[in-house]
Every structure is written in structure tokens, then in C-alpha cells.
Amino acid sequence: MRRLSPIMLAGTGSDVGKSLIATGLCRIFRQDGYSPAPFKAQNMALNSYATPDGLEIGRAQAVQAEAAGIACTTDMNPILLKPSGELTSQVVVNGRPVGDCNAYRYFRKEGKEKLRAVAHAAFDRLAALHEPVVMEGAGSISELNLRDGDIVNMSMAAYAGAKVLLVADIDRGGVFASVYGSVMLQTPEHRKLIKGVIVNKFRGDLRLFSEGRRLLEEVSGVPVLGVVPMASHIHIEEEDSVALSSKGRSPGEGKVNVAVVLLRHISNFTDFDSLEHHPDVNLFYAAAPSDLAQADIVVIPGSKNTLSDLLDLRRSGMAKAIFEARRNGKSVIGICGGYQIMGREVTDPAGVEGEVRALPGLGLLPVKTVLTPEKTTRQVEFSFLDDKRSCRGYEIHMGRTDSGSPVNILSDGSPDGCMADSRCFGSYIHGILDNPAVVEYILRPYLGPGACREIDWGEYKERQYDLLADWLREYIDIPRLYKIMACDD
């Protein structure tokens, strides 16, 4: 097989579909006999994942690794920023938190060389093991004020010797201006790296853009390798909370209604992907107290700032609505930060989350939480209640919660979570709802014994990766892409 250079999916802006296309290309290269691996030097997201060796990376790179058929490592995402407030993020380097930083200080040029070296070293280790490396940029590549401090976009592509594909979102409008501007605002050195354009999220008859495609190539001087229609029929885990704006917000008829409380600092909402696609479930996100009125099951999700979100729940009236749901016999479940919120008290003696040192919890579970600077990140195997089936998930949290009547027993014998009764429990384990044993249990009161249809979530995801690969092969000139990536012998 001919050697391939790295490829970078760069964007004309945020949320143009870089992650999705990178995921599809990882699957295509794997199908074609290569050993691809994803790479994003710096990611900003609240959806994260624990690697097999107990370190933390962005969820998107874990998904891309899954599509590539390999285990994820921190080299795929050496720098992760997890927003904890309007202007502050926790900085995770090589899978470990190194502290909080405000946006102004982080995005300045000064002090970036150490992080640049971290990113370069991670790429070098990854490229020594995998070919091709499928790289992803962040946001727009034409933010001139951030260019000198860039460690993830064109400077990273130049270091890697990557061929760059510019991804543009035609659905938001202005595709000609965004592509032309993104190309022309590059330095001459970086402009030469851009080898193709992918027009993404097209709606309607592709023949209507045939002239547009020619004009786009003419004005930008870069070939258009594909025009990719909206892939709404393909379900790949989303990278960040921008995706929540398109999720359902209302109950439905004839199914079990599951309401996920839309916390301001919601994290790891991928916990609900399996339920969202379950044939017996209508899952929606609840932003107001009235949204919970018709819910059968209320889920309080993970949070990057538990105390702040707990305070918001009380101020908004959502806490009262959760109490009413519980009193009316509805199920209430908490995951990670949601589990902490459901307890009697959350204290923060070290100021991990800010100036608030303690707040009473919702009191739905007889536990107390102490937030700590040390972060737990690990993949876990566990058994749920008395079910003998083996379950899997992962933990990412800062804090210790005293466990009452545990929900899960981990493979090392340690307990997790707390159960008040059959319709009220909490757990630290992300991905707990991907396990049939758990899903069947929470749906049984509403569907009856044996009525819940089981889905194999792992098999479902594999099918989606293959569908995505087929979709991209249909609309992107993959043979031409291979020619662009071919290394000169």
C-alpha cells in the first residue's frame, strides 16, 4: 500500500462538521486496510472520556478512535479545555488537569511554546504508530488575532506536513465568502497546505449547486472535493452542547418520556444517546419547570460546575419541579454531578469550583459530597444491583460521595452510587445507560416485565460508522483524496 501523509480537517468556522467528517474518514481508511488514528491538538468541550489507562480526552477523539477500530489514548487529544465558567476553563494536559486558566491568558501568544511542544510530541508518537493520522482543527482557521498563539490549526498542519481540507457549512449561508476569506487570509506558506474544499450540510437537489461548485473553485483557487448533504439519518455522538439546540424539547405520545434536565454547565450529554435512539423512549431536554410535568423519568446529568448548577436549579424553580415529579411517583436518576446534586449536601472546602463553599442538595438521596482537587478518571466494569450481566462505563469527577445503599458493585469490589428506592438512584458512572441491564430496569415500571426491546448499543454504533463511511464515499471524491495524500517516494 502506498504511504499516506496526514490529513487535516480545518474549518471556516465552528460547528461546520469537521468532527463528523474526520470520524467518517477514520472508518474509510480502516475499511481500506490502513491503520488510521485521530488527532486534535487542542479541544474545548465538556464531553470528555476516560482512556483505558485512566486519563481524560475529548469525547470526539474517543469516538473517532472507535471508528478507526483502535483504543483511544491521550496522544489523540493532548490538550483539553473544559469550560467551567464564562471566561475560565480547566486545562487538561496529557490527560491530567493542571489547573484553571482564564481565556485571555490562555489564548495569548506568551507561554504557548510549552503547550505547542506537548502537542508536537503527542503527534510524533501517534504518527510513529499509525498511518494516516486524521487531524482536526478547531473553530475557524482565519482568526487573525489568534494566529500567533495557534497550536491546533494551520501551524499544527505545517508541523505535521498535513494536507488540509477546508470544511464549510453551506446551511448557515455565506459559503463563498467563508471559503474565499478563509483561504485568502492565510499566509502564503499556509495557503499552500489547503488542497481541497468540502462543502458540508447541503439541503436539496445537488444539481442546483453544480455551477456554484465551479464558481467556488474559480474564486478560491482550491478544488472542491465534495458537496455533502445533511446526514440526519446517521447518528454519531456529538462533540459539544451546540448540538443540544436541535434536540427534542417536548414529551411524546405512546412512549416512555425521559426528561434530561438542561443544566447550564451540562457535561457528557452523550450519556443519553442510547436512550435517545431507543424504540420505546422519547427523550427530551427540559429547560423550564413546566417541561417536567409530563415526564415519566427525570434525569439530572453531569455538570462541570455542580454548585453553580445546584444554585440555578433552586432559583429557576426546577428543583421544586423535580421534587414534585418524585412525589408523584416519577423516576429520578442522577449521573455524576447529577448524583451529587441529589444528595443532602455538597461542600467545596478547597474552592475547587469557586467561592461557594457549601450548599444543601436536593435531599433525594441520603448522601453527602465533598469536592476535591483530585480528579477520578477511569473506565470501569460493574454489576448493576442483582443483575448478573457485566456492565461497562467510565468515571470522570472531582469529589467523594459517601455511598449508602449502592447501585453498582465495581469489578474490584468497591461500591458506587446510592439507591433510595426502585425509582430514585444516582451513580458516578458515565455510560451507565448504555447497558441493557440498566435500561431494562428503569423502563420496566412503564412498559411492564419483558416488554422492553433490547438494543445492542455497540453494534448500533458500528453500523452508524459504516453508514457514515458509505455516505462520504458517495459525496466526496475519495480516489482523488488518496492521490492528494500520497507521499512521494
C-alpha positions as CSV (number, residue, x, y, z in Angstrom):
1,M,0.0,0.0,0.0
2,R,1.2,3.5,-0.8
3,R,2.2,5.7,2.1
4,L,-0.2,8.5,3.0
5,S,0.5,11.9,4.5
6,P,-1.6,13.1,7.5
7,I,-4.8,14.9,6.6
8,M,-6.3,17.8,8.5
9,L,-10.0,18.8,8.5
10,A,-9.9,22.6,9.0
11,G,-13.0,24.8,9.3
12,T,-14.3,28.1,8.0
13,G,-15.9,28.3,11.5
14,S,-17.1,26.3,14.5
15,D,-19.8,23.5,14.1
16,V,-19.2,23.1,10.4
17,G,-19.0,19.3,10.7
18,K,-15.2,18.8,10.9
19,S,-15.6,16.1,13.6
20,L,-18.2,14.2,11.7
21,I,-16.1,14.1,8.5
22,A,-13.0,13.2,10.4
23,T,-14.9,10.3,12.0
24,G,-16.1,9.1,8.6
25,L,-12.6,9.3,7.1
26,C,-11.2,7.3,10.1
27,R,-13.7,4.5,9.2
28,I,-12.9,4.7,5.5
29,F,-9.2,4.4,5.9
30,R,-9.7,1.5,8.3
31,Q,-12.0,-0.2,5.7
32,D,-9.4,0.3,3.1
33,G,-6.7,-1.5,5.0
34,Y,-4.8,1.4,6.7
35,S,-4.2,2.0,10.4
36,P,-5.6,5.5,10.9
37,A,-5.7,7.4,14.2
38,P,-7.4,10.7,15.0
39,F,-5.6,13.8,16.4
40,K,-6.8,17.1,17.7
41,A,-4.0,19.1,19.4
42,Q,-6.4,21.2,21.5
43,N,-10.0,20.6,22.1
44,M,-12.6,22.7,24.0
45,A,-15.5,20.6,25.1
46,L,-17.5,19.4,28.2
47,N,-17.9,16.0,26.7
48,S,-14.9,14.0,27.7
49,Y,-13.9,10.4,28.0
50,A,-11.6,8.2,30.1
51,T,-9.0,6.3,28.3
52,P,-8.2,2.6,29.2
53,D,-5.2,3.8,31.3
54,G,-7.4,6.2,33.3
55,L,-6.7,9.6,31.6
56,E,-9.0,12.1,30.0
57,I,-9.5,13.3,26.4
58,G,-12.2,14.9,24.4
59,R,-15.1,12.7,23.6
60,A,-14.9,13.4,19.8
61,Q,-11.5,11.8,19.6
62,A,-12.6,8.8,21.5
63,V,-15.5,8.4,19.0
64,Q,-13.1,8.8,16.1
65,A,-10.7,6.2,17.6
66,E,-13.7,3.8,17.9
67,A,-14.5,4.4,14.2
68,A,-10.8,3.7,13.4
69,G,-11.0,0.5,15.4
70,I,-8.4,1.3,18.0
71,A,-8.3,2.2,21.7
72,C,-8.1,5.9,22.5
73,T,-5.0,7.5,24.1
74,T,-4.2,11.0,25.3
75,D,-1.9,11.4,22.3
76,M,-5.1,11.8,20.2
77,N,-6.0,14.9,22.2
78,P,-3.1,16.1,24.3
79,I,-4.7,19.4,25.4
80,L,-8.3,19.6,26.5
81,L,-10.1,22.8,27.8
82,K,-13.2,22.2,29.9
83,P,-15.1,25.4,30.4
84,S,-16.1,26.0,34.0
85,G,-17.5,29.5,33.7
86,E,-18.0,32.3,31.1
87,L,-14.2,33.1,31.0
88,T,-12.5,30.2,32.7
89,S,-11.6,26.6,31.7
90,Q,-9.9,23.7,33.4
91,V,-6.8,22.8,31.4
92,V,-6.1,19.1,30.9
93,V,-2.7,18.3,29.6
94,N,-1.8,14.7,28.6
95,G,-4.9,13.5,30.3
96,R,-4.3,15.2,33.7
97,P,-5.8,18.5,34.9
98,V,-3.0,21.1,35.5
99,G,-5.3,23.9,36.8
100,D,-7.7,26.6,35.7
101,C,-7.0,29.4,33.3
102,N,-8.9,32.4,32.1
103,A,-9.5,32.8,28.3
104,Y,-7.4,36.0,27.9
105,R,-4.3,34.4,29.5
106,Y,-4.7,31.1,27.7
107,F,-5.1,32.4,24.1
108,R,-2.2,34.9,24.3
109,K,1.0,34.0,22.5
110,E,3.1,34.2,25.6
111,G,3.6,30.8,27.3
112,K,2.2,28.8,24.4
113,E,5.6,27.2,23.5
114,K,5.3,24.6,26.2
115,L,1.9,23.6,25.1
116,R,3.0,23.6,21.5
117,A,5.8,21.2,22.4
118,V,3.3,18.9,24.2
119,A,1.1,18.8,21.0
120,H,4.0,18.2,18.7
121,A,5.4,15.4,20.9
122,A,2.0,13.7,21.0
123,F,1.6,13.9,17.3
124,D,5.0,12.4,16.7
125,R,4.2,9.4,19.0
126,L,0.9,8.9,17.2
127,A,2.4,9.2,13.7
128,A,5.1,6.6,14.5
129,L,2.3,4.0,15.1
130,H,-0.5,5.0,12.7
131,E,-1.0,6.0,9.1
132,P,-2.7,8.1,8.2
133,V,-3.2,10.5,11.1
134,V,-6.6,12.2,10.6
135,M,-6.2,15.6,12.2
136,E,-8.9,18.1,13.2
137,G,-8.6,21.8,13.6
138,A,-10.6,24.0,16.0
139,G,-13.1,26.7,15.1
140,S,-12.1,28.9,12.2
141,I,-8.6,28.9,10.6
142,S,-8.9,32.6,9.8
143,E,-8.9,34.2,13.3
144,L,-6.0,36.6,12.7
145,N,-5.9,37.8,16.3
146,L,-5.2,34.2,17.5
147,R,-2.7,33.2,14.8
148,D,0.5,33.8,16.7
149,G,-0.7,31.6,19.6
150,D,-2.2,28.9,17.3
151,I,-1.3,25.3,18.3
152,V,-4.2,23.4,16.7
153,N,-4.9,24.8,13.2
154,M,-2.6,25.7,10.3
155,S,0.6,25.8,12.4
156,M,0.0,22.3,13.5
157,A,-0.8,21.2,10.0
158,A,2.5,22.7,8.9
159,Y,4.4,20.9,11.6
160,A,2.8,17.6,10.7
161,G,3.2,18.0,6.9
162,A,-0.5,17.5,6.6
163,K,-2.7,18.1,3.6
164,V,-5.5,20.4,4.6
165,L,-9.2,20.0,3.6
166,L,-11.3,23.1,4.3
167,V,-14.8,22.3,5.6
168,A,-17.5,24.9,5.0
169,D,-21.1,24.8,6.2
170,I,-23.4,25.8,3.4
171,D,-26.5,25.6,5.6
172,R,-25.7,28.7,7.5
173,G,-25.2,30.7,4.3
174,G,-22.3,32.7,3.0
175,V,-20.3,29.7,1.8
176,F,-18.5,31.6,-1.0
177,A,-17.3,34.4,1.4
178,S,-16.3,32.0,4.1
179,V,-14.3,29.8,1.8
180,Y,-12.7,32.6,-0.1
181,G,-11.9,34.5,3.1
182,S,-10.5,31.5,4.9
183,V,-8.2,30.8,2.0
184,M,-7.1,34.3,1.3
185,L,-6.4,35.3,4.9
186,Q,-3.7,32.6,5.2
187,T,0.0,33.3,5.0
188,P,1.4,32.2,1.6
189,E,3.1,29.2,3.4
190,H,-0.2,28.0,5.0
191,R,-2.3,28.7,1.9
192,K,-0.3,26.1,0.0
193,L,-1.3,23.4,2.5
194,I,-5.0,23.7,1.6
195,K,-5.6,21.0,-1.0
196,G,-9.3,20.8,-1.2
197,V,-12.7,22.1,0.0
198,I,-15.6,20.1,1.3
199,V,-19.0,21.9,1.2
200,N,-21.0,20.3,4.1
201,K,-24.6,20.2,5.3
202,F,-26.2,20.8,1.8
203,R,-30.0,20.7,1.6
204,G,-32.0,20.0,-1.6
205,D,-31.1,18.9,-5.1
206,L,-27.3,18.8,-5.6
207,R,-27.7,19.8,-9.2
208,L,-28.6,23.2,-8.1
209,F,-25.1,23.8,-6.8
210,S,-23.2,22.4,-9.8
211,E,-22.5,26.0,-11.1
212,G,-21.8,27.1,-7.5
213,R,-19.2,24.4,-7.2
214,R,-17.4,25.6,-10.3
215,L,-17.5,29.2,-9.2
216,L,-16.2,28.3,-5.7
217,E,-13.2,26.6,-7.2
218,E,-12.7,29.6,-9.5
219,V,-12.7,32.2,-6.8
220,S,-10.8,30.3,-4.1
221,G,-8.3,28.5,-6.4
222,V,-8.9,25.3,-4.5
223,P,-10.7,22.2,-5.9
224,V,-14.0,21.2,-4.3
225,L,-13.6,17.5,-3.4
226,G,-17.2,17.1,-2.4
227,V,-20.6,18.5,-1.6
228,V,-22.0,16.5,1.3
229,P,-25.8,16.6,2.1
230,M,-27.2,16.7,5.6
231,A,-26.7,13.3,7.2
232,S,-29.7,13.5,9.6
233,H,-30.3,9.7,9.2
234,I,-26.9,8.9,10.6
235,H,-26.4,9.1,14.4
236,I,-22.9,9.8,15.6
237,E,-22.2,11.1,19.1
238,E,-22.0,14.9,19.1
239,E,-18.9,16.8,20.3
240,D,-20.4,19.7,22.3
241,S,-23.5,21.3,23.6
242,V,-24.2,23.3,20.4
243,A,-25.9,20.1,19.2
244,L,-28.5,20.4,22.1
245,S,-30.3,23.2,20.3
246,S,-31.5,20.7,17.7
247,K,-32.6,18.0,20.2
248,G,-36.2,17.4,21.2
249,R,-37.8,19.7,23.9
250,S,-41.2,18.2,24.4
251,P,-42.9,14.9,25.5
252,G,-44.3,12.5,23.0
253,E,-47.2,10.1,22.9
254,G,-47.0,6.3,23.2
255,K,-43.5,6.0,24.6
256,V,-41.7,6.4,27.9
257,N,-40.9,10.1,28.3
258,V,-37.4,10.7,29.6
259,A,-36.6,14.3,30.5
260,V,-33.0,15.3,30.9
261,V,-32.6,18.5,33.0
262,L,-30.8,21.0,30.9
263,L,-28.1,22.3,33.3
264,R,-26.2,25.4,32.4
265,H,-22.9,23.5,32.7
266,I,-24.2,20.2,31.4
267,S,-21.4,17.7,30.6
268,N,-21.2,14.3,28.9
269,F,-24.7,14.5,27.5
270,T,-23.6,11.6,25.3
271,D,-24.8,9.6,28.3
272,F,-28.2,9.8,26.8
273,D,-27.5,8.9,23.1
274,S,-28.6,5.2,23.6
275,L,-31.9,6.2,25.2
276,E,-32.5,8.9,22.6
277,H,-32.4,6.2,19.9
278,H,-34.3,3.5,21.9
279,P,-37.5,2.4,20.2
280,D,-39.5,2.6,23.4
281,V,-38.3,6.0,24.6
282,N,-39.0,9.7,23.8
283,L,-36.1,11.6,25.2
284,F,-36.2,15.4,25.5
285,Y,-34.3,18.2,27.3
286,A,-36.1,20.1,30.0
287,A,-35.2,23.8,30.3
288,A,-38.1,25.0,32.4
289,P,-40.1,23.5,35.4
290,S,-43.2,23.0,33.2
291,D,-41.2,20.7,30.9
292,L,-41.1,18.1,33.6
293,A,-44.9,17.8,34.1
294,Q,-45.4,15.0,31.6
295,A,-42.1,13.2,32.1
296,D,-42.1,9.6,33.3
297,I,-38.4,9.6,34.1
298,V,-36.3,12.7,35.1
299,V,-32.5,12.5,34.7
300,I,-30.1,15.0,36.3
301,P,-27.0,14.9,34.1
302,G,-23.3,15.5,34.7
303,S,-22.1,19.1,35.4
304,K,-18.8,20.8,35.1
305,N,-19.8,23.1,38.0
306,T,-22.1,21.2,40.4
307,L,-22.6,24.0,43.0
308,S,-23.4,26.6,40.4
309,D,-25.9,24.4,38.7
310,L,-27.4,23.4,42.0
311,L,-28.0,27.1,42.8
312,D,-29.6,27.6,39.3
313,L,-32.0,24.7,39.9
314,R,-33.3,26.4,43.0
315,R,-33.5,29.9,41.5
316,S,-35.3,28.7,38.4
317,G,-37.9,26.6,40.2
318,M,-36.5,23.4,38.5
319,A,-35.6,21.9,41.9
320,K,-39.2,22.2,43.1
321,A,-40.4,20.6,39.8
322,I,-38.0,17.7,40.4
323,F,-39.4,17.3,43.9
324,E,-43.0,17.3,42.5
325,A,-42.0,14.7,40.0
326,R,-40.6,12.5,42.7
327,R,-43.6,12.9,44.9
328,N,-45.9,12.0,42.0
329,G,-44.1,8.7,41.6
330,K,-41.9,9.5,38.7
331,S,-38.4,8.1,38.5
332,V,-35.5,10.5,39.3
333,I,-31.9,9.5,38.3
334,G,-28.7,11.4,38.8
335,I,-25.4,10.8,36.9
336,C,-22.1,12.1,38.2
337,G,-22.7,15.8,39.0
338,G,-26.5,15.0,39.0
339,Y,-25.8,12.3,41.6
340,Q,-24.0,14.9,43.8
341,I,-26.9,17.3,43.4
342,M,-29.4,14.7,44.5
343,G,-27.7,14.2,47.9
344,R,-28.2,16.1,51.2
345,E,-25.1,18.4,50.8
346,V,-22.3,19.4,48.5
347,T,-19.3,21.0,50.1
348,D,-16.2,22.5,48.5
349,P,-13.6,23.2,51.2
350,A,-10.7,23.7,48.8
351,G,-12.6,26.0,46.5
352,V,-12.4,23.6,43.5
353,E,-15.4,25.2,41.8
354,G,-15.2,28.8,43.1
355,E,-16.1,30.9,46.1
356,V,-19.2,29.0,47.2
357,R,-18.1,26.5,49.9
358,A,-21.3,24.6,50.6
359,L,-24.9,24.2,49.5
360,P,-27.7,21.9,50.6
361,G,-28.5,19.4,47.9
362,L,-32.0,18.3,46.8
363,G,-32.1,15.7,49.6
364,L,-33.4,12.9,47.4
365,L,-30.6,10.6,48.4
366,P,-29.1,10.1,51.9
367,V,-25.5,11.0,50.9
368,K,-23.1,13.9,51.2
369,T,-20.4,15.0,48.7
370,V,-17.1,16.7,49.3
371,L,-15.5,18.2,46.2
372,T,-11.7,17.6,46.0
373,P,-8.9,18.9,43.7
374,E,-8.0,15.3,42.7
375,K,-9.9,14.0,39.7
376,T,-11.0,10.4,39.2
377,T,-10.8,9.3,35.6
378,R,-11.1,5.6,34.8
379,Q,-13.0,3.0,32.8
380,V,-15.0,0.6,34.9
381,E,-16.7,-2.8,34.8
382,F,-19.6,-3.3,37.2
383,S,-22.7,-5.2,38.0
384,F,-26.0,-3.3,38.4
385,L,-28.0,-4.3,41.5
386,D,-28.5,-8.1,41.4
387,D,-28.3,-8.4,37.6
388,K,-25.5,-10.8,36.7
389,R,-24.8,-9.2,33.3
390,S,-21.4,-7.4,33.1
391,C,-21.8,-3.7,32.5
392,R,-19.3,-1.0,31.4
393,G,-18.8,2.7,31.8
394,Y,-16.3,5.3,32.9
395,E,-15.8,7.8,35.7
396,I,-14.7,11.5,35.4
397,H,-15.4,13.5,38.5
398,M,-13.8,15.7,41.2
399,G,-15.3,14.7,44.6
400,R,-16.1,11.9,47.0
401,T,-19.6,10.8,47.9
402,D,-20.4,8.6,50.8
403,S,-22.3,5.7,49.5
404,G,-25.5,4.5,51.2
405,S,-27.2,1.5,49.6
406,P,-25.1,1.1,46.5
407,V,-26.4,0.8,43.0
408,N,-23.4,-0.8,41.4
409,I,-20.5,-3.0,42.5
410,L,-17.4,-2.4,40.5
411,S,-15.1,-5.3,39.4
412,D,-12.7,-4.5,42.2
413,G,-15.5,-4.9,44.8
414,S,-16.0,-1.3,45.6
415,P,-19.5,0.2,45.7
416,D,-20.8,3.0,43.5
417,G,-23.9,5.2,43.8
418,C,-26.9,5.2,46.1
419,M,-30.4,4.0,45.8
420,A,-33.3,5.4,47.8
421,D,-35.8,3.1,46.2
422,S,-36.5,1.5,42.8
423,R,-37.4,4.8,41.2
424,C,-34.7,7.0,42.8
425,F,-31.0,6.5,42.5
426,G,-27.7,8.1,41.5
427,S,-24.3,6.9,40.2
428,Y,-20.9,8.4,39.2
429,I,-20.7,6.1,36.1
430,H,-21.0,7.8,32.7
431,G,-22.3,5.5,30.1
432,I,-24.4,3.6,32.7
433,L,-27.5,4.0,30.4
434,D,-25.6,2.2,27.5
435,N,-26.1,-1.1,29.4
436,P,-29.2,-3.2,28.7
437,A,-29.4,-4.3,32.3
438,V,-29.9,-0.7,33.5
439,V,-32.2,0.4,30.6
440,E,-34.5,-2.5,31.2
441,Y,-34.7,-1.8,34.9
442,I,-35.6,1.9,34.5
443,L,-38.2,1.3,31.8
444,R,-39.8,-1.8,33.4
445,P,-42.3,0.2,35.6
446,Y,-43.6,1.9,32.4
447,L,-43.5,-0.9,29.9
448,G,-44.1,-4.0,32.1
449,P,-41.8,-7.1,32.5
450,G,-40.3,-8.4,29.3
451,A,-41.8,-5.6,27.2
452,C,-38.6,-3.5,26.8
453,R,-36.9,-4.1,23.5
454,E,-33.2,-4.5,23.9
455,I,-30.7,-2.8,21.6
456,D,-27.0,-3.7,21.3
457,W,-25.6,-0.1,21.6
458,G,-22.1,-1.2,20.5
459,E,-23.4,-2.9,17.4
460,Y,-25.7,0.1,16.7
461,K,-22.7,2.5,16.8
462,E,-20.6,0.3,14.5
463,R,-23.5,0.3,12.0
464,Q,-23.6,4.1,12.1
465,Y,-19.8,4.4,11.4
466,D,-20.3,2.2,8.3
467,L,-23.3,4.2,7.2
468,L,-21.2,7.4,7.6
469,A,-18.3,5.9,5.6
470,D,-20.8,5.0,2.8
471,W,-22.3,8.5,2.8
472,L,-18.9,10.2,2.5
473,R,-17.8,7.8,-0.3
474,E,-20.9,8.8,-2.2
475,Y,-20.3,12.5,-2.0
476,I,-16.6,13.0,-1.6
477,D,-14.1,12.1,-4.3
478,I,-12.1,9.6,-2.2
479,P,-9.8,8.4,-5.0
480,R,-8.8,12.0,-5.6
481,L,-8.2,12.4,-1.8
482,Y,-5.9,9.4,-1.9
483,K,-3.9,11.0,-4.7
484,I,-3.6,14.2,-2.7
485,M,-2.4,12.3,0.4
486,A,0.0,10.0,-1.4
487,C,3.6,10.5,-0.2
488,D,6.3,10.9,-2.8
489,D,8.7,8.0,-2.7
